[in-house]
């Protein structure tokens, strides 16, 4: 149980926005443009901004590959490039967009914008790939599709490669403890009211891992396409049933728990081809 507590204390939380705040003025910002991104920065060295650009372009390719989206769509080029805002301090970041003190990064789906600050802890390993995962996934399935929070966060958290295996093992360990949440419980979670956030993120990631590792990337792409093509009144569960042939969430939950149960503690998560 001590290991579980140690992992849970390392939680990094993210703040997601709609379009409820004012447009950020870019008059006094330094600007760097690369293939898929426009980076606005204040108080950042050119070396740091170059590093952000390199990592963002690499993450763009890696995330599309991990989800099976490579070559399916050219998401952001020219005027469609995603915007990354790097404020000079954490306080400036919080004041500009109204982020709470615990926020470690923010994203606006519809605007395709990421907000952070210079020299943020874990920015390259966690914050940047997480927020890009949100946008790439939603760009594909649709920004207005109603999905369970665990699916949105599971996909985004899956992109944090340095923490992926750790969280899957945490999910496996939790199965023997009262803190474990079934998919039915996870599906009731809403943004801003997540019980035990790190457990929620870990379990959500492990469900996505189960789908990708057990059924493959082609099936996941099919699942995402079915979500994208849902007609008004149809729910994401229809896409789940038609793609994976689960009769309902209970069958998905059974398969996921069996996957975790059979995963050795010492085995790293297998890489997708």
C-alpha positions, 0 to 999 in steps of 0.5 A, spaced: 500 500 500 505 504 501 507 504 493 500 506 491 500 512 496 507 514 493 505 514 486 498 517 488 502 523 491 505 525 484 499 527 481 499 532 476 493 536 474 490 539 468 485 544 467 481 544 461 477 550 458 471 551 453 471 558 450 469 562 456 475 567 456 477 573 452 482 572 447 489 573 449 493 579 446 499 577 442 502 584 441 508 583 446 509 576 445 515 573 441 513 568 436 516 562 433 512 558 427 514 551 425 510 546 421 504 544 426 505 549 431 505 557 433 509 558 439 508 565 443 512 566 449 514 571 454 521 571 458 523 565 454 530 564 451 530 562 444 534 555 446 527 553 450 523 555 445 526 551 440 526 545 445 518 546 445 518 546 438 522 540 437 518 536 442 511 539 440 513 536 433 515 530 435 509 529 440 505 530 434 508 524 430 508 520 436 501 521 438 498 520 431 502 513 431 500 511 438 493 512 436 493 509 429 492 516 426 498 517 422 497 519 415 489 519 416 489 527 416 493 533 416 491 536 422 494 543 423 498 546 418 499 554 416 493 557 419 490 551 422 497 550 426 496 549 434 498 555 438 502 554 444 502 560 449 508 560 454 507 565 460 513 568 463 511 566 470 506 561 473 502 567 476 502 571 469 499 564 467 494 563 472 491 571 472 491 571 464 486 565 464 483 564 471 487 557 472 487 555 479 493 554 483 493 546 482 493 547 474 499 544 471 497 546 464 491 548 460 488 547 453 482 549 449 479 544 445 475 548 440 481 554 439 486 548 439 490 552 444 495 550 450 497 554 455 503 554 460 509 557 463 516 557 462 520 552 465 514 549 468 516 542 472 514 536 467 512 540 461 516 536 456 514 529 459 507 530 462 504 537 460 505 537 453 504 530 450 497 530 455 494 536 452 496 535 445 493 528 446 487 531 448 487 536 442 489 530 437 483 525 439 478 531 439 480 533 432 479 526 430 472 524 433 469 531 434 469 537 439 462 536 441 461 529 441 459 527 448 464 522 451 465 519 458 471 523 462 475 517 463 475 516 455 478 523 454 483 523 460 485 516 458 487 518 451 491 524 454 494 520 459 496 515 455 501 520 451 505 521 457 510 515 455 514 516 461 508 515 466 504 510 462 507 503 465 507 506 472 500 508 472 498 501 469 501 497 474 498 502 479 491 500 476 493 493 477 495 494 484 488 497 486 484 491 484 486 488 491 484 495 494 477 499 496 480 505 492 479 501 485 473 504 481 470 500 476 468 503 469 461 504 471 464 508 477 469 512 472 463 513 467 460 517 472 465 522 474 465 529 471 470 534 470 472 538 476 469 533 481 473 527 480 474 523 486 481 521 487 484 524 481 491 520 480 487 513 481 482 516 476 487 518 471 491 511 472 485 507 471 482 511 465 489 510 461 489 503 463 482 502 459 485 505 453 491 501 454 487 495 454 483 497 448 489 498 444 494 492 446 488 487 446 484 489 439 490 493 436 490 500 433 486 499 427 480 497 431 481 503 435 481 508 429 474 504 427 472 506 434 474 513 433 471 513 426 464 510 429 464 516 434 465 521 429 460 519 425 454 518 430 448 521 429 444 526 433 441 522 439 446 516 438 451 515 444 458 513 444 456 506 447 453 504 440 460 506 437 463 501 443 458 495 441 459 496 434 467 496 434 468 491 440 462 487 440 461 488 447 454 487 450 455 493 455 460 497 460 460 490 464 463 486 459 468 492 457 469 492 465 470 484 465 475 484 459 479 490 462 480 487 469 482 480 466 487 484 462 490 487 468 490 481 472 494 477 467 499 483 466 506 481 470 508 486 475 515 486 472 513 486 465 513 493 461 507 495 457 509 492 450 510 497 444 505 498 439 507 496 432 
